[in-house]
Amino acid sequence: MGVFEQTVRVRAYVTGRVQGVYYRAKTQKQASQLGLTGWVRNLPDGRVEILAEGEEQNLRQLITWCRQGPPRSRVDLVEEFPEEYTGEYDSFKITF
């Protein structure tokens, strides 16, 4: 991590056609490639929830990707909520 890079945590909710289109698997792959930790899961209301920690610029890249999603998805809205960084995760997983 560079001297000026900040470690942050963001919780995001993704609304649209984001379940059953490999959204979680592709999010996990993107987050892992960016060196982020945390998890992604489907919610009962049809949204996807993401909790990610890591370098701020890499988190920005993940959120930018989330606004597009994988090819068969349709993202209507991404809501972001910053949270206190905890460092509690050692990888990025799909959870339930």
C-alpha positions, -999 to +999 in steps of 0.1 A: +000+000+000+014+034-010+020+062+015-011+082+004-035+054-001-063+050+024-078+017+036-116+020+036-148-001+040-180+003+020-213-015+022-232-013-011-267-024-022-272-032-059-308-030-073-319-044-107-317-078-124-287-089-103-297-123-090-294-154-112-270-137-136-237-146-120-235-112-104-221-126-071-195-148-088-183-120-110-182-095-081-161-120-061-137-123-090-134-085-095-129-079-058-103-106-055-084-093-085-084-058-069-070-072-036-102-064-017-116-084+012-152-089+024-183-106+009-212-105-015-247-120-010-282-121-024-309-104-003-345-117-001-358-085-018-339-092-050-309-069-043-273-079-039-254-067-008-216-061-009-193-054+020-158-047+009-126-034+025-093-024+009-075+005-007-098+033-016-089+035-053-095-003-057-128+000-039-138+028-063-129+005-092-151-023-078-181+001-073-176+014-109-177-023-121-208-029-100-227-002-118-223-022-150-222-058-137-218-089-158-233-091-193-268-105-185-274-083-155-292-049-154-281-026-127-307+001-118-291+015-087-260+012-065-263+027-030-230+031-011-226+035+026-191+041+041-183+022+073-154+020+097-126-001+084-121-033+106-096-055+087-116-085+098-116-104+065-087-122+048-104-128+014-135-119-006-163-146-004-198-153-016-220-157+015-256-164+023 
